[in-house]
Each structure stands twice: as structure tokens, then as C-alpha cells.
């Protein structure tokens, strides 16, 4: 969002600004742990389908020709707020990894979040995929996307603290992910 402001010299200038406001809702991971896994994951699936179907007119022109979609980049119940009564999504947060990419990136990462942080609710992932609709990428494709993201996170941590604890954490997470079965 751009806003007109006066510079110290009195001239009008355009400045970038962000508007923040309160959005009601409970974090998805809290509702998962409160026993609403099926509804939370179904809500996540419905929302992700809508994100991936964002009209090309709001995306760069090359998005249409490359079959890429708007990817959140860190999609999962951890970054979704929902109405606790209806499990309808009220907001999606943490868009810093958003980019044009392939749907499997978000589908796999949501699955990874559930498998890693809420393993007891892994059985509810079918609700997520059904609500998303369409063809679900194969298990090898989803696991490969998970491993790619783990490696990206390892590299990110390595830039900040070479061979530090974050690097080791992501190496361990990648090894665990590589051993998963569908």
C-alpha cells in the first residue's frame, strides 16, 4: 500500500506502508490439539485450493505460461487462524516465503507440519487432501518436496550460523522425513 507523506523539505513523496489490524481466530495448531483436526485440516484444504486458484490477473504474466501458482511457502495449520466454532479460516499469516511455484510445495509442507508437530493427527490428512480437491501428488513427489524444503531451511540456517544448531536440526529433520512411509 502506498501513501503520500511530506518529506522534511515539505515535498510530497510516496512511501510504502503496511496496515495491521486484529483478526479474530484461533491458531490452527491449537484447534488441532483441541480435537478438531478433521475440521481444521478440511478448512486448510479448502483455503489452499482458493490460494492456488488465485486469478492470474493478480499474478505476474509469466505465471500463466509456466503453470505456476501462488505458493504460500510455509502453509499449514500453524499459519492459519480459524473461527473456533466453525473452523472457517479467518486469516493466513506469515507470507514471507510466498512465491510462484508448484502446488505440491504447499500440499507437502502442510503434510510435513502435521506429521512433524502433530503426528497423532496424521490420520486426518485425508480431510485436507479431499477438501483441496483435484489430484493429490504422489507420495514420492510430496516427500521429495518436503526434503527440498528441509534442505532450503538447512541452507538458510547455515547462512546465519554455519554448522550451528539450526543446521543440525534441519539435517535431523531431513533424515527423519526421508525415512517416512506414506
Secondary structure as GFF3:
##gff-version 3
##sequence-region A 1 182
A	DSSP	beta_strand	2	6	.	.	.	ID=ss1
A	DSSP	beta_strand	12	16	.	.	.	ID=ss2
A	DSSP	beta_strand	26	27	.	.	.	ID=ss3
A	DSSP	alpha_helix	28	31	.	.	.	ID=ss4
A	DSSP	pi_helix	32	36	.	.	.	ID=ss5
A	DSSP	alpha_helix	37	52	.	.	.	ID=ss6
A	DSSP	three_ten_helix	56	58	.	.	.	ID=ss7
A	DSSP	alpha_helix	62	66	.	.	.	ID=ss8
A	DSSP	beta_strand	69	71	.	.	.	ID=ss9
A	DSSP	three_ten_helix	77	79	.	.	.	ID=ss10
A	DSSP	beta_strand	80	82	.	.	.	ID=ss11
A	DSSP	beta_strand	89	92	.	.	.	ID=ss12
A	DSSP	beta_strand	99	101	.	.	.	ID=ss13
A	DSSP	alpha_helix	103	117	.	.	.	ID=ss14
A	DSSP	three_ten_helix	119	124	.	.	.	ID=ss15
A	DSSP	alpha_helix	125	132	.	.	.	ID=ss16
A	DSSP	alpha_helix	139	160	.	.	.	ID=ss17
A	DSSP	alpha_helix	165	179	.	.	.	ID=ss18
###
